[in-house]
Amino acid sequence: MRLSNIIQSVLSVAALSNIAIAADSNSTSNSTAPITIDGNAFYNSATKERFYIRGVDYQPGGSSNLTDPLADADICGRDVPVFKDLGINTVRVYTVDNSLDHTECMKLLSDAGIYLILDVNTPTSAISRLNPSCSYNADYLQNVFATIDTFATYDNVLGFFAGNEVINSDNTTNTATYVKAVVRDMKKYIKARNYRTIPVGYSAADIVANRALSAQYFNCGDDADARIDMFGVNDYSWCGPSSFGVSGYATKMQLYKNYSIPIFLSEFGCNKVVSNRPFTEIESIYSTQMSSVFSGGLVYEYSNETNNYGLVKIDSDGTSVTKLTDYENLKSEYAKVSNPTGDGGAYAGNDYSTCPDYEKDTWEANNTLPDMPTAASAYFKSGAGEPMGTFISTQNSCHDDDDDDIVSLSSVASSSSSAVESSSSSEAESTSTSSTTTMSSSTVASSTSSSSSKSSKSKHSKGAAGTLEIPAIFQLLSQTFGYIL
């Protein structure tokens, strides 16, 4: 064979090898094939095995330095190897910037076999507890839909949360009507844009007065689009070396028995302990003791912030982390506990819940949802358009008359003060098993007061939780003159 022919053959083989490598790099392995739902359980669509969430809540920086961890390849490169070492398969992120590129980080997660549960809200674009009807508007939905556009193409997106702890007391149940409308709109948008079926859910505070009512409401009604696909519960009731019975987990199993969609702990890991968290609840969560109802959970939280819930401490240079004792304890618990075999006793029924009746001061959510804002219908055909990131503020976009945005400073101060007092007092009345105000935009944008530290519950620092909603006039001043609010 002549030398030229040999060279040509070598080049051809090399070219074919490069094509194969490129094809492999763009493929989705079975480990991150899309997650599907059957009855009250998750399943890997490729292996058909039941999927249990083993994860952490992930928002490095917290409220003091709110950044999108999935848009920074250096941050992902630092943390994804730690996720693998910990032995998790899912992270939950509370806020992202939908105008940024997430390709590299999502690939790193996928290559590591890790899924994403994503809250679609931001601190200034969310359903407001102070004025839920106003905050539900076309501008808000554009931001939500743009986030869906940004992430829907990634197979390792397990699902979206339409809200987080929007109901955080016994007197904020009226907000549920608007959150459920957002669930409906998100599911319809996903269908209209021909994306794969991606679960849409809600992450609930564990409020004794309405925990059962919330679960029923979000899974009730004849409109399948308005019913959530998954239900997260933020539950900190297992503290230290507790037990299945003492912690209240046994009670929760009865409370949610035969619930027809997957339930999981969207936050857990009480830190009201003498020293470090032993995470002994892991043995119950991933056993047949709980697998017939719960599909795992997410530990709060990855990085240590002011609330002292962290598993790791991000070092001062930002390029590395120090693994804390809580990390080692959790890693040990994960390593010694295997998932139940087979379907783990999953409930296969598809009977949705009966809608709770409206009852003043107890359950004030309507079963008739508001129509989607007319202007938002255009997004179903053309897509959401340009993502606006975390800069956009939509909570006062319902004001069509300029005069509506000009409010007296005294009335603003009065209404804000009343909201703070109401939020603080109602939280203080909640049981210690209830989780705290969280970073999801629905909570961040609410009127939770910093004085809520009086509550018996341990306070988290997720995003801007603890701040007031910014009235429209102040937002305008901030955007125009650069005032710091």
N, C-alpha and C positions, 0 to 999 in steps of 0.2 A: 504493500500500500504506500502510495506516495505521501510525503510529509504533509502536503497541503490537505490531503484527504483526512489524515489523522487529526490535524488541527481543527478541521471543520467538524469532525465527529465529536471531539472534546468540547468545542464551543456549543454544539447542539445539546449535548448532555447537560452542560452547565446551565444552559437556558431553561431546559425542562426542569432542572432542580430548583432554579430560582422561581419558576412559576408555581411549583409545588409548595415551596416555602411560603410564598406570598399568599397562596390560597389557604394554607393552614393557619397563617397569622390572622386572617380575616374570618375564620370559621368560629363557631361557638361550640365548645366542648360540651359533653353531656353534663359536666359539673355546673354549668351555668345555662343550660337550656331553659327556656321560659317556664316559670312556675304556673301551674294550673290549679283549679279548685274543683273538688268533687265532694259534695256534702259539706262537712265542717272541717275538711282537711286540705292541706296543700300537697301537691304532687309534682315531681320533676317530670316534665313532659317527655323527656327522652328515655329515662330509666324506668318511669312509672312508679318509682319508689315514693313513699310518703316523705314529705319534706318538713323538717322541724327547724324553726328559726333558732339559731345559736348566734347571738349577736351582741353588738354594743351600740349605744347612741353616740353619735360622732359629730361634734361641732367644735373643733379646737379653737380656742380663743374665747368662747362663750360670749357674754354680753359686752365685755370690755373691749373685744377686738373681733367684731363679727366679720368673718370672711367666708368665702365659698371654698371649702377644702377640696372639692372635686374639680376645681378649675386651675389648681396649682400642681404641676407635675412634681415639684420638689417635695411638697407636703405629702402627696400620695406615695411617692417613692420612699419617703421616710416611714410612713405608717402602714402601708399594705404588708410589708414583711412582718411587722409586729402583729397584725391581724392573723396572718398565717400561723405564726408561732403560738398565738393564743388559742387557736383552734376554732375560730368562728367562721360562719358562712354568710353573715348578713350584717350590714350597717344601716343605721337610720340617720339621715341628715335632715335637719330642721329648716334650713334656709340655703338656697343657692341663688346665684346670679344667672338668670336664663339667657343673658346676652353674651356669656363667655363660652369658650370651647372646653368641653369635658371629655373629649375623645380619649386622650391619653390615660386619664385617671380611670375612666370606665373600663378601658382595656386592662389596666393593671389589676383592677378588682376582678374582672372576668377571668383573667389568667390564673388568679389565686382562688377561683371558685367562690367568689363572694358576691352576693346580691345586694341591691340597694332598695330600701324603702324610703321614699322621698315625700316630705311635706311640701305642698305646692305654694304655700303662702310666704310672704315676707313681712318684716316688721311694720311696713306702712301700706301693705296691700293684703287685706284680710277681712274676714267678717268681724265686725266690731261688737263687743258686748254693750257698748254705750249707745249705739244706734245701728242695729243690725240691718234694718231695711235700707238705710242710706248707703251702707258699705257694700251692699249687694247691687252692683251696677255693671255696666258694659265694660268700663275701663278695668275694673277688677277682674272680670272674666277674661279679658284679653291677656292680662298678665298670667293668669292660671293656664290658659290654653297655650300661651307661648312656652311655658315651662313644660307642658306636655309635649309640645313639638320638639323641644330640645332633647328630651330624654326617652321618648317613646320608641325610638329605633334601637335602643340597647336591650338585648335579650335578658341581661341580668338585672333589669329593673323589675323587682318583685311586685311592687305596687306603689300607689300614691295615697297619701293622707290628705283629705279635703279639709281637715281641721284637727286641732289638738287642744283638748281641754277648753273648748269654747264655753261649755257649761262647766263652771268651776265652783258652783255654790248651789244652794237650793232656790235662788231667785234669779238665775240666769237661763232658765230652761226655754225662754222665748226665742233664744238664738238658734235653737235646734232646727227651726223651720227653714232658716236661710242656709244653714250648713247642708241640710238635706237637699235643698235646691241646687247647691253647688255640686253635690254628688251626682245628681241627675244630669246637670249640664256637662260635667266632665265625662261621664259615661257616654252621653250622646255625641259629644265632640270626638271622642276616641273612635266611635263607630263611623261618624261622618267622614273622618279623615282616613278611614281604612287602615288604622293601626291594628296591631294584634290586640286581643282582649287583655287588658292590663287591669288587675284588681284595683278598685278604689275603695278606700275605707275611712274610718274615723278613729282617732285616738282619744279615749275618754279618761277623765279624772275619776278616781274611785270615790265618788260622793255617795255616802250611805243613803241619803234622802232620795236620790234619783238614779242610782246605778242600774237598777233593773229596768226602769222606765226608759232610760237612754238606749239600752241594748234593744229593747222592744221597738222603740220608735224608729231607729235607723234601719231596722230590718223588717219593717211592716209596709203594708199597702200593696195594691194590685199592680202598680207601676214598677216593673223590675229595674228600670233605670234609676229610680229614686232610692232603691234599697242598696245599702253598702254591700260590698263583696267580702269584706273582712273587718274585724272589730279588734282594735287594740285597747288594752287596759293599762293605765299607769298605776301600778300597785306596789306600795312599799310596806306592806303589812307583815312580811316575814323579816324580822329583825334579829340578827345574830344567830345564836344556836337555838333557834326556835323549832317548831315541828309543823307537820301538815295540819294538825288540829288546832294547835295554839295560835298559829299565824292567821287563821281564818281562811286558808286555802281550801279546806274541806267545805266550808260554807260557800265559797265561790263556785266550787264544782257543782253543787246543788243548784245554785242560782242560775247558772248558764247551761244546765243539763238540757240536751236535745236542741240547743241553739243551732240553727241550720247553716251557719257560715263559720269559717275559721275564726277562732279567738286566740290571741296571744298576748303576752305581757309586753306592751310597747315601751315600758320603763319598769325596771325593778332593781332592787339593791339597796335596801335601807342602810344608812350609815349611822344610825343611832346605836352605836355599839361602843364598848369600852375601848377597844383598840382597833383592830382591822376586821373587815368583813370576811366571815368564813365562807359565805356563799353556799351554805348547806342546802338551800332551797333547790339547787340544781338537781340533786338526787330525786326530788319529787317531781319537778317540772318535766324531766325527761324519763319518766317511768309510766307504767300503766296506771299508776295512782292518779295521773292527771291527763294522760294522752287521749282519753276518750273525748275530752273537751278542749284542752289547750294544745296549741302547736308551737310550744317553745316561747322564747322571749328575748328581749334586748336589755342588757345591763346598762344602767345609767352610772357613769359615762366614761368615755375613753380617756380624755385628758383632764388633768386636775385643774380646776378653776377655783374661784373664791368659795364655792360651796363645799369643797373638799370631798367630792364624789369620784375623783379620778382614779383610773387604773394605772396611768402613767403620768409622769411629769415631763412636759416639753422643756428641754434644756434651753438655757439662755440664748444660745446661738441659733436656735430654731431648726437645726439640722439633725438632731437626734433626740431620743427620749430616754428617760430613766424609768424602768419598770418598778412599780411600787409593790408593797406586800399584798395589796388587794389584787393586783394583777396575777401574782404567783398563786394566790389562793384560788382565783377563778380558773386559771389555766389547769391547776391540779384537779379541780372538780369536773371541768369539762372532759379532761383526759380519762377519768375513771368511770364516766357514765356513758353508756351506749343508748342509742334510741331504741324504743320498743320495736320488736319485730313485726312484720306484716303491716297492717293498717293501724295498729295501736288501739284498736277498739273505736275507730272513728265512726261518727254518726252519719249515715248516708241519706237521711231524710232531707227533703228540700222544702218542707213546710215553713213558710216565713211566719213572723210573729204577728200577733194581734195588736193593732195600734192602740196605745193608751189614750184614754179620754182626756180632753182638756179639763184641767182643774186649777182654778185660780190659786196662786201661791204654792202650788205643788208641781203641776206640769202644765206649762203655758205655751207649749208648741202646738201649732195647728197641723192638722192632717192634710189640709189643702195648701199646697205649696204655691208661692208666687210664680207667675210666669217669668220666663227668662227675659231680661231686658231686650227689647226689639233690636237694638243696634248690634247686639252680640250675635245675632243669627247669621250675619255676613261672614263670620269667621268659620262657620261650618262648611262653606263652599270654597273660600279662598285661603283658609288658614289664618292663624292669629296675626301674622305679619311680623314686623320688627320687634324683637324682645326688648323690653325697656329696663331690664335688670332690677336692681334693688333701689334705684333712685326714685322710681315713680311712686306717688302717693295717691291712692284711689278712694280713701275712706269718705271723702266729701264730694265725690264726683256726681252725686245725685242732685247737687244744687245747680239748677239751670239758670236761676236768677242771680245776677251778681250781688244783689242786695242780701241774698240769703247767706252769703259768705262773710258779710260784714256784721259781726256780732260784737256786742259790747264786752269790754274786758271784764266787767263785773259779772256779767251773766256767764262768761266762760269760766271764770274762777269759781263761781258758785256751783255750776253744774259739775265741774271737775272735782271739786272738793266733795260734793255729795257722792259722786261715783266712787271716789277713793274710800270714803267712810263705809259705803255699802259693801264694797268688795272686801275690805279688811274685816268687817264685822261678820260677814257671811262666811268667810274662810275660817275665822276663828271658831265658828260653830261647827265646822266640819270635823269628822273624826280624824284621829291620827293616822288612820289607814289610808286617807286620801292623799294622792300625790300633790305636788306643789305646782305653782304656776310655771308653765313651761315655755320653751323657746318658740314653739310653732307660732307662726305669725298670728294665728287666731288668738293666741294668748298674749303674744308680744304686743299686739295692737289693742289689747283690752285695757281696762282702767284699773289694773291691779296696782295697789299702792305699796311703796316701800315700807310702810308701816305694818304691812302684813306679817312682819317678823314677829308680831305679837301672837300670831297663830301658833297652835300647838304643833303644826307641821314644819318639817325642815324645809327651808327655802332653797330653791335651785337658782341658777344664774343663766338660764337659757336665753340668749339673745338679750332683748331689751325688756325682759319681764321686769315688772316693778315700775314702769314708766307710764305716764298718762298718754292718751291719744293726743296728738298735736292738732289743735283747731286749724281750720283751713287758712285763716288770716295769717297765723304764725308760720304755716308751711310756705305761704306765698312770700312772706318777708325773708324766710330762710333761703329760699331758692333765688330770690331776686337780689338780696343784699349780703347774703352769706352769713346771716346771723346764726349763732350757735344756739340750738334749743336744747 
